Amino acid sequence: MDPHSTQNNRVTSLDIHKDGMFILSGHRDGSVALWDLQEYKLLKHIPDLHQTDVTHVKIYLITKNNAVIHAVSCEDQGGVRLL
């Protein structure tokens, strides 16, 4: 996964998982990215998830080995997506 895919895209929302190991970022282009803070790498990038700026992101659950990720994101026009 190329971490440069989000490099020139302004971050509009962040959430740090309660264990401090992951960050979920929402971006101006409507994309969402999950980052591993221990490995300093991009785990998942979902382009075009929203039509407009992502205004809020929240991580609820990440299981061992990142097998299951539960998160939510919203856009400035009211759209909500479950991840």
C-alpha positions as CSV (number, residue, x, y, z in Angstrom):
1,M,0.0,0.0,0.0
2,D,1.4,3.3,-1.0
3,P,1.4,5.9,1.8
4,H,1.9,8.6,-0.8
5,S,-1.7,8.0,-1.9
6,T,-2.9,10.2,0.9
7,Q,0.2,12.5,1.0
8,N,-1.3,15.5,-0.9
9,N,-4.8,15.1,0.5
10,R,-5.7,17.3,3.4
11,V,-6.7,15.5,6.6
12,T,-10.1,16.7,7.9
13,S,-10.7,14.3,10.7
14,L,-8.7,11.9,13.0
15,D,-9.4,9.3,15.6
16,I,-6.9,7.4,17.7
17,H,-7.9,3.9,18.8
18,K,-8.2,3.4,22.5
19,D,-5.1,1.1,22.6
20,G,-3.1,3.9,20.9
21,M,-1.9,1.6,18.1
22,F,-4.0,2.8,15.2
23,I,-5.2,6.1,13.7
24,L,-8.2,6.5,11.3
25,S,-8.0,9.6,9.1
26,G,-10.7,11.2,7.0
27,H,-9.7,13.3,4.0
28,R,-10.9,16.2,2.0
29,D,-11.4,14.0,-1.1
30,G,-13.8,11.7,0.7
31,S,-11.3,9.0,1.4
32,V,-10.5,7.2,4.7
33,A,-7.2,5.7,5.8
34,L,-6.2,3.4,8.6
35,W,-2.7,3.8,9.9
36,D,-0.6,1.4,12.1
37,L,1.3,3.6,14.6
38,Q,3.7,0.8,15.8
39,E,4.8,-0.1,12.2
40,Y,4.4,3.5,10.9
41,K,2.6,2.3,7.8
42,L,-0.7,2.7,6.0
43,L,-2.8,-0.4,6.5
44,K,-5.9,0.4,4.4
45,H,-6.9,3.3,2.1
46,I,-10.5,3.6,0.9
47,P,-10.7,6.1,-1.9
48,D,-14.0,7.9,-2.8
49,L,-15.9,6.5,0.2
50,H,-17.7,9.8,0.5
51,Q,-18.9,12.4,-2.0
52,T,-17.5,15.4,0.0
53,D,-15.1,16.2,2.9
54,V,-15.0,13.6,5.7
55,T,-16.0,15.5,8.8
56,H,-15.8,12.8,11.5
57,V,-14.2,9.3,11.9
58,K,-14.4,6.9,14.8
59,I,-12.8,3.6,15.4
60,Y,-14.8,1.2,17.6
61,L,-13.1,-2.1,17.4
62,I,-10.0,-3.7,15.8
63,T,-9.4,-7.4,16.5
64,K,-6.1,-9.2,16.6
65,N,-4.2,-9.2,13.3
66,N,-6.6,-6.5,12.1
67,A,-9.0,-9.2,10.9
68,V,-12.1,-7.2,11.8
69,I,-12.3,-3.4,11.9
70,H,-15.4,-1.6,13.0
71,A,-15.4,2.2,12.3
72,V,-17.7,4.9,11.1
73,S,-17.2,8.0,9.0
74,C,-19.4,10.9,8.0
75,E,-19.3,13.6,5.4
76,D,-20.3,17.3,5.5
77,Q,-23.5,16.7,3.6
78,G,-24.7,14.1,6.1
79,G,-23.7,10.8,4.5
80,V,-22.6,8.1,7.0
81,R,-20.5,5.0,6.1
82,L,-19.8,1.9,8.3
83,L,-16.4,0.4,7.7
